[in-house]
Amino acid sequence: MVLRAPKDADGYSPGSAIFDADITLSTNTDELAGTALKVLSASKPNAKRLPDVEYAGVTFYHLRSEDEVNSYDEYGAVIGDAEASVAWTFINDFANRKQIDDLINQVMPTFKFEG
């Protein structure tokens, strides 16, 4: 599932998110985060893990990578025997860090995560 951020007055969306869910072999969110960070670091060497966050009663890892063009935030969790992740990408020229965080924090709690 792909989500688009609301368009601005000129008709441009500052970013989007990709929601993904699948079965997992990871036994907990920390294990899943370690694997996700290794994969992300292969294409985004400055990727780092930030403190976990809670949305809709579920604890998610939080990964972030930023460069001159884009900001990338990935949230993921093990829920039952499945994993759920939401990967957000924003264009830096269209949204600053506060706007990005505000939008993510408005949308993430609206998902219903069940295992």
N, C-alpha and C positions, 0 to 999 in steps of 0.2 A: 504494500500500500504506500502510495506517495502522497504527501501532504504539502500544500503550498502555503507560505506565509501570505497574509493579506497584501494586496497591491497598494502602492502609495498613490498619491494624487496624479502622478504621471503614468500610472498603469504598470509599474514595475513591482515585482515581488522580490523582497530582499533575500529570500532563501526558501528552502524546502526540507522535508524530512522523509526518510524512508523507514517504515515500520516493518520489522521482520520477526517471525516467530517460527520455531522449529523444535524438534526433539533435541536433546543434548546429552552428552556423556559427562559434562561437568556436574560435580556434586554440589557446588555452591557458587555464589556470585563472585567470591574472590578468585576462585579457580577460573571461572569464565572471563573475568576481567584480565587476568594474566595472559590468557590465550588471545583475547581481543587486542590487548596492547602490543603483543608481539606482531600480530598481523598488521595492525595499523602502523606501527613503527617502520615496517618495511617500505611503506610508501610515504610516510610522514615522519621523518626522523625526530622532529621536535615534539612528538606526541607525549603526553604525560597523563598520569592518573590523578584525578582530583578526589577530594573526599566524597564518600558515598552520599546519596540523597534518597529521600523517600517520597514516592508518589503513589497515591491511591493505596496506601498501606503496604507497599512493596519497596524494599531497599534495592536501589540500583547503583552499579558502579558508574563512574563518570569519567570519560576520557576526553581530552581536548588537544587540538592542534590548530595553530594559527600561522598564517603566512601573510604576505603583502596583499593577497587577493581574497582569500577565503578564511572563514572561521568554521571549524568543524567540532561538533560536540556529539559524543556517542554515549548513550545510556543503555545499560543492559542488566538483566537479572535472570537467575534461575528460578523458575516458578513451577513447582512440582517436578515433573520429568521433562520440562520444556524450558527453552530460553526465549526471552523476548528482548529485542533491541530496537532502539530508535536512534537513527543517525541523522543529525541536523547539519546542513551546510548553508552558510550565509555569505553573501558578497559584502565584503568590508565597506565598499563605497556606498552601500545602500542601508546598512545597519551598524550601529556601534554596539559595544559589548553589553551595555545596559539594555538596549532595545532587544538584543538577542536573548539575554537572560530573561527579560520580562515575558517575551513571547513563549519561550520554552516553558517557563513556570506557569503560564496560563493554560497551555495545551496538555502537558504531560499528566496533570491530575484528572483530566477528562477521560483518559483511557481506563478500561476495566481489565485488570490483569488477574487471571485465575489459573490455577494449575490443576 
